[in-house]
């Protein structure tokens, strides 16, 4: 799952060295991905009116459902 998210995010950003994607699990077994990047790239990841991050979350959620898991994607 992390590899899919990395592929999507790295396609959007200019400074790939500044991107850090961390993966955690909460008490309920849900997977949480946290994305941090430079300020210019965070704007690209979020997109206009949040459209890009919403699309990323939908893709990740669809893939997680296929694996019978739950996923959350946050941008820091």
C-alpha positions in Angstrom: 0.0 0.0 0.0 2.8 2.4 0.9 4.4 1.8 -2.6 1.2 2.9 -4.3 1.0 6.1 -2.2 4.7 6.8 -2.9 4.1 6.4 -6.7 1.2 8.9 -6.6 2.9 11.5 -4.4 6.3 11.4 -6.2 4.5 12.0 -9.5 3.1 15.2 -8.1 6.1 16.8 -6.3 9.2 18.6 -7.6 11.5 18.0 -4.7 11.3 14.2 -4.1 14.1 14.3 -1.5 12.0 16.3 0.9 9.0 13.9 0.8 8.7 11.6 3.8 5.8 9.1 4.0 5.5 7.4 7.4 3.2 4.4 8.1 1.6 3.7 11.5 -1.1 1.5 12.9 -3.6 2.5 15.5 -5.2 0.3 18.2 -8.0 -0.7 15.9 -5.6 -2.0 13.2 -6.2 0.9 10.9 -3.2 2.0 8.8 -2.4 5.7 8.9 -0.1 7.3 6.3 1.4 10.7 7.1 2.9 12.7 4.3 5.3 15.5 4.9 6.9 17.6 2.1 8.2 21.1 1.4 5.6 23.9 1.6 5.4 24.2 -2.2 4.9 20.5 -2.7 2.3 20.3 0.1 0.1 22.7 -1.9 0.4 20.4 -5.0 -0.4 17.3 -2.9 -3.5 19.0 -1.4 -4.6 20.6 -4.7 -7.1 23.3 -5.4 -9.9 23.1 -2.9 -8.5 19.8 -1.6 -9.4 17.9 -4.8 -6.1 16.2 -5.3 -5.8 14.8 -1.7 -9.4 13.7 -1.9 -8.7 11.7 -5.0 -5.6 10.2 -3.4 -7.6 9.2 -0.3 -10.3 7.6 -2.6 -7.7 5.6 -4.5 -6.1 4.4 -1.3 -9.4 3.6 0.3 -10.4 1.5 -2.7 -7.2 -0.4 -2.6 -7.5 -0.9 1.2 -11.0 -2.3 0.7 -9.6 -4.9 -1.7 -7.1 -5.9 1.0 -9.9 -5.8 3.7 -8.1 -3.1 5.6 -8.8 0.5 6.6 -6.6 3.4 5.7 -6.2 7.1 6.5 -4.0 9.5 4.6 -2.9 12.8 6.3 -0.7 15.6 5.0 1.4 17.4 7.6 
